[in-house]
Amino acid sequence: MPVTGSLRPVFFAIGMMVAVLALAMLIPATIDTAAGERESASAFFLSAIVCFFFGGAVALATRSQATSLSPRAAFILTVGSWLALAAAASIPLRLAEQGMGWTDAIFESVSGLTTTGSTVLTGLDERPPGFLMWRAILQWIGGIGIIVTAMAFWPMLGIGGMQLFRMESSDASDKVLPRATEIAAAISLIYLALTTACAIAYGLTGMGWIDSIAHAMTTIATGGYSTSDNSLGAFQANGADIVAMVFMLLAALPFGMFLLALRGKPGAVWGDAQVRGFIGVVLVACVALTVLLAMRDPHQEVAAWRLASFNVISIITGTGYATTDYTSWGPPATAAFFLFMFIGGCAGSTTCSVKIFRYQIAGIALRRYMENLLRPNAIIPLRYNGRAVPDSALHSVFGFFFVFFAVYVISAALLSSIGLDTTTALSGAATSLANVGPGLGDTIGPAGTFEALPERAKWVLTANMLIGRLEVLAVLVFLSPRFWRG
């Protein structure tokens, strides 16, 4: 596969993205300059120069007239762009944070871009405002990045079941917009509008402008990076957790459905089976944990429904904020939060993990299988959301389940072999692959960080975060020898 041919537009696009990321580094550099944080500002200015020069040089050297990508090139661009951006984003973290090694810097940047939210940092309340804003910017870029990537490439590639959610039919009049690029642009505007509304809402609770903007970015991206070691718990007294709940739920819904609603079809949102399924799961989980918490400790300073609902929504959507150490609620709650990591939101949202639609399709397929056992000669069509589900989509969904949980088992075993205790290994593998953020236990639970883990464990978790964010199958196809052959 010669670089001078089909890979030229790939390297051009990656070079351009690195250059744009370099320009984004000027934002925290300017903030820290205004705040008098010269050391941090210098780190961002220097990183911006290095990344802009490198990205620009690659883009200029690989300029191409190509207007389309082959499936193979699209895979390489998708995986390569995440790797390149993660490496570039780690440079200012490494330079601005004294004592941080490259392992921790890359872990933090990957966690940011993949909207995982796991962190190796402490003392956030005393850090330069530009440094904190950079972490939020990374999650904001990563949150919209996966949607744009999915809209632009996944429908063409037909992997992971995403073809079910193109919102297109054979009739051109039913399309939301005629082109994937137009859909991606419209969704980006919705993303920006939701972020702005969220920032204003946070500001009304008394947050400062840095805290408001940073938390708005990480809320809509369902990322979970905060400007305080106490996460949203530091701002809970004024109702910031209520704002977060509303916008985490909105960010977990399909952005394409919002686009349909704006184009005169408001019933499209609730008419989507995955939206109804997601809301139902969240409601049941919130009620169950509220009852459990009220029975365990009925005299809390904060209402049980508020504590339970916030942390349930945060983990199910993969945001990863916390207002309390929910692992202290007892073994049933700990087990529930472990399971919540594997749920996720809707396809076409900023959430990660397995996602609701895959469970729904698997359930429908299982029900048809059981009906066929009772009526072997019956022809029972498989329909989801009012449409027939093709066998290719069904195979892709079950393939995802198999590979996702195979990767989970392997990574958990690797973490255990490195020396992590069982709780840390199992929850660490889950939270990184599902891009949730906090794990369970004293070390990486909601009250801890990933700083104390061995470097080898951090690299396993870093790989997991990338694999999970790229929907597992894309990375495995990219790594297969057959992909590079001929």
N, C-alpha and C positions, 0 to 999 in steps of 0.2 A: 504494500500500500504506500506508494511514493508520497513524500511530504510535498513535493512540488506540484502535485495534482490536487486530489480531493481534500487534502489536509490544509491547504493554504487558507481557505476561508475560516477553518476552525481556529488556526493560530491567530488570524486577524481578529476574530471576534474575542478570543481570550485576551489578546493584547489590549484591545479597546476597553474591555471590562476592567482590567487591572489599572489602566490609565484613569478611568472614571472613578474607581475606588480611591486612587491617589488624590483626586480632586476632593473627594469626600473627607479625606484626612485634614483638609484645611479648616473644616468646621470646628473640630475639637482644638486644633491649633489656635484658632482665633479666640475661642472661648477661654482657653487657658492663658493666652496672652492678656486678655482683658482682666482675668482674675489674678494676674501677677504670678502665675505658675510657670516660670520661665523654663525650668528643666523639662517639664512635661510638654510645653509648647514646642520647644526645640526638637524633641523626639518626634512629634507629629510632622513638623515642617520638614525635617530630614527624611523621614519615611515617605512623605509625599513626593519629594524630589526623586528619590531612588525608584519608587514604584512607577511614577509617571514616565521617567526616562526609560525604564525597562519595558513597560507596557507599550509605550509609544514606539520604541524601536522595533519590537516584535510586530506591531500592527503595520508599520511602514514597510518592513521587510517582506510582509506576506500579503500585501494588498492584492485583492482578487476581484474579478468581474462576476464571480459566481453569485447567482441569486437564489439557489436552492441547495439543500444538503441531502446527501444520501443517508439512509438509515444508519449506516456505520459511522459516518461523520457526525451525525446528530448525537449518537451515543458518546463519542469521544468529546464533543463539545460540552455536553451536559456534565459528564464526570470531570473533564479537564478544567472547566470553568470553576467548579466548586473547589477543586484542589488548588488551583492557582490563586483564587481569591482568599482562601484560608491562609495560604502561605504569606501572601502580601499583607493581609490584615494582622498577622502576628508580629510583624516588624515593629510597629509603634508600641505594641504591648510590651515587647521585649526591651525596647530602648527606654520607655517611660517608667517601667516598673523595676526598681533596683532589686537585684537578687533573683529575678525570675529567669529561669532557664528557657531554652527553646522548646523543651517538652511542654512546660506549663503554658508558654505563650501560644503554641499551636493548639493545645487543648482548649484554651480559653477562646481563641478565635474560631475554631471549628464549632465549639459549643454555641458561640454567638451566631454564626452564619447559619447553622443548622437549626437554630431556635430551640436548642436543647435547654440551655440555661444552667447546666452544671458549672460550677466555678471552683477555682483553686484559690480565690482571693478572699481576704478578710480585711476588716478595717475600711469598708467602703464609705462610711460616713465621713471619713477624713481625707478622702482622695480628691485630686483635682477634678473640677466639674467637667472639663473637656475629656478627661480619661473616662469618666462615667458615661458621658454622652457618646463616646466612641463605641462602647460596648452596646449601647442601645441602638446606635446606627447600624451596627453589624446585624443585630437581630431583625431590624426593620428591613434591611436589604434582603436578608435570607427569607423572611416571611413572604414577601411578594415574589421573590426570585423563583421559588418552587412553583407558584401558580403560573407565572409567565412561562416557565420551562414546560410545565405540563400542557398548557394550552398550545404552545408552539410545536412541541415535539412528540409528546405521548400519543396524541390521536393518530399521528402519522405512523408511529411505531407499533401501536396496538398492544401495549404491554400493561400488566397489572390491573386490568379491568377498567382503565380510565376511559376507554372508548365508549363506555356506557354513558358518560357524562359530558359528551361534546355538545349537548343541547342542539344538535343538528339532525336533520332528517334528509331523506332523498328529495324532499320538496324544499327548494331554496327559500320559499317564503316563510318557512318555519324557523329559519336560522335567527339567532339572536342578532348577529352581525355577519356580514358575508365572509369575512376573513378572520383567521386566528389572530393575526397581528392586531386587528381592530378590537377583537374581544379582549386581548391582553391589555391594550391601551385603556379601554373602558374600565376594566377591572382595576387597573392601576389608579385611575381617578377615584374609584369607589374606596380603594384602600387608603388613599390620601385623605379623602373626606372623613372616613371613619377615624383615622388617626387624629385629625384636627378636632373633631367633635369630642373625642376621648380626652385630649389634652385640655380642652376648655372645661370639661366636666371635672377633671382632676384639679384644675386651677380653682374651681368654685369650692372645693373641699378645703382649700387653704394651702395646698402644695405650692412651693416656689416654682418659677418657670422652668428651671432645669429639671427638677423632679417631675413636673407635669409632663413635659415633652418626652423625657426619657421613658417614663412609665407608659405613656400613651403608645410609643413606638413598640415597646416590648409586650404590651397587652394585645394590641391588634395583630402583632406577629406571633402571638401565643408563645413568646419566648421565655419570659420570666426573669430576665436580668433586672435587678433593682439597684437603686442608689444607696441602699441601706443594708447593713448586715441582718436586720430584722425583717427584710423584705417589705411586703405591704402591711405587715403588722405594725410598722413604725408610723403608719398614716391612718390606721384603722379608726382611731377615735373620732375623726371628722367625716367618716363615711367613704373613704377612698375604696374600701373593700366592696361596697355596694356598686360603685361605679365600675370597678374591675369586673365584677360578676356579669354585669350587663354587656360590657364590650367583649369579654372573653366568649360569651355565648354567641354574640353577633359574628365574631371572627371565626367561630367554628362552623358557621353555616356556609353553604356554597355561594361564593361571590357572584357566580353567574346567575343565581336566582335573584340576587339584588338587582342585577342588570335587567332581567326580565320584568321585575316589578317596576322599575323606573321606565320601562318601555310600554307600560300600560297593562301588565299582567300581574297585579299584586297577589293574586291567589296562587301563583306559581310556587312561592316559597313554601307555604303550608301544604300545597299539593304534592310536594316531593316526598316520596316514601322515606328517604334517608333522613330528611329533616324531622319528620314525625317520629321516626325511630330514635334519633339522637335526643330529642327533647324528652321522649318517654323514658329513656335510660337515665338521663340526668335527673329527672323528677323522682324516679324510684330510688336512685342512689342517695339523693339529698334527704328524702323523707326517712329512709332506713338509717342513715348515719345520724340524723337529727334525733330520732328516737333513741338510738344507742347511746349518744352523748348525753341526752337529757336523763336517761336512766342511770348513767354512770356518775354524773356530776350535775345535779339540778341547780346548784348555786354558783353559776359562773358569772363573771363580770360582763361577758358578752353573751348574747342569746345563743342557745344551742343551734337554732336553725341557721343563724348567721355564720357561726364558726364552721359548721358542717357543710353548708351549701358552698361557701367560698372555697374551701379546700377540696371538696369533691369536684367542683367545676374546674378548678385550677389543674388538678391532676388528670381528669378525663380529657380536657382539651390539650393537655401537654404543655400548659403555660408554666407551671412549676412555682408560682408564687406560694407563700405560706404565711399564715397569720398566727400559727401556733405549731407546736410539735405534736402532730396528730398521731405519731407512733406511741404517745403516752396514753392513748384512749383505750388501750387493751388489744389483745391478740385478734379479736374479730375485726376491729377497725383496721389494724395493720394488714391483715389478709385482704380486706376489701380494697384498700389503697393499692396494694400490689396488683390486684386484678384490674383496677381502673387504668393502670398504665397501658394495658393492652387494648383499650377501647378506641380512643381518638374521636375526632369529629367527623365532618362530612367531606366527601371528595370535593375538590375545588375550593377548599378553605385553606387557612394557614396552618392547620393542625397536622400532626403526623400520626404515628402508630398504625394500627391495622385499618381503622376507619369503619364506620357503621355499615356502609353498603356491602362490604365483603361478608360481614356476619349475616346480613339479611339475605344475600344471594346464596350463601352456604346453607342457611336455614330452609330456603325455598327448595333448593336442590335436594336436601335431605328429606323434606316432606314428600317430594315427588318420588324419590326412591322408595319410601315406605308405602306409598300408594300403589306403586308398581308391583310391590311384593304381594299386595292383596289382589290386584287386578293386572296380571302379567300381560295381557293382550291390549290393555288400554293405552291410548296415545295421549299423554298428558303434557300439554305445552308448558314451558317454563317462562313465566312472564314476571317482569319487575318494573315497577313504575309505569305500567301500562304498555310496556314494550316486550317483545320476545327477546329472550336472552340467548345469543348464539353460543354454540358449543365452545368456540374459541375463547369467549369471555369467561365461561364457566371454568374451563381448563386453566385460564390465567389466574383466576381468583384462587382456586385450590392450589395452584403452583405457588402463588404468593404465600399462602398459609404454610405450606410445607417448608419453603426456603426460609421464611421469616423465623419460624420456630426452630428450624435446624441451626440457623446462625445464632439464635439465642442460646440454645443448649451448648453449642461449641464455645461461644464466648464466655458463658458462665463457667464452663469447665476450665477454660484457660485462666480466668481470674482466680478460680479456686486453686489451681496448680501453682499460681504465683505466690499464694500464701494468704489470700483474703478469706475472712470467715464466711460461713455459708450465707448469712443474711446479706452481707455486703456484696458477695459475688453474684447471687441471684438477682438482687434488686439493682445492682450496678449494671449488669447486662441488660436488664429490662428497661431501666430508665434511659440508658444511652441509645439502645436500638429503637425505642419508641419515641426518643427525643422529648422526654418529659422534664428532666432536670434533677430534682432531688431523688435520692434513693431511700432506703430504709436502714434503720440501725443508728448507732451512736456516731459512726464515722461520716457517712454520706447522707444521713437522714436530713429532714428539713431544718434541723438545728446545727448541722455540720457542713463541711465542704469536702472537696475531693483532694485537697492539698496534701494530706498525709499519705496518700496512696503511693505505692512504688511506681517508678517511671514506666516499667513494662505494663503495669495495669492501666496507666493513663493512655498508652498507645493502643491497647486493646479497646478501651472505651472510645477513643478518638475515631478509630476505624468503624466502630459500631455506629457512632453518631452519623458519619457520612453514609454508611450503608443504609441506615434507617431513613435518613432524609431523602435519599435517592430511590426510595421504594424498593430496595433490596435487589430486585431482578436486574435493574439497569447496571449495577455495579458488577454483579456476577457475570452477566453477558460480556461486559467490558473486560473482565479478567479471564474469560475463557480462551484457550488457545485457538479454537475454531474461529473466533471472532476476528483474529488477526491473520488468518490464513487466506491467501489468494485474493 
